[in-house]
Amino acid sequence: MKVTLSDKFKDRWDEYLDYGVVNYGKTLANKKNEHLISILKRLELFHESGRIEPLLQGMEKEYRAVNYDKLFKIIYTINDDEIIIETLWNMKRNPKSLKKDI
């Protein structure tokens, strides 16, 4: 199954990596990027390995989430032949803001 990154996810990911480079160095940012790639590869093979996101239940699509780096969730949807990575969500934010974010 093909994995596609949404523009929103790409923007948030770039911000996350830029913050990491500035505050922790390029080596750590590269490790974070490698971790993301491993998650995306896992989703290609086991696309339902993320749990259904309870904060987004009742919406027209089924949203799934994979925890990333203790403070973030990678939110995605599954279509017939594609996994769409919708957003990178910071779990420190108000949970009600996730629906608005999607």
Summary of the structure (lengths in Angstrom):
residues: 102
radius of gyration: 13.5
end to end distance: 22.6
largest distance: 40.6
contacts: 259
relative contact order: 0.20
helix: 45%
strand: 27%
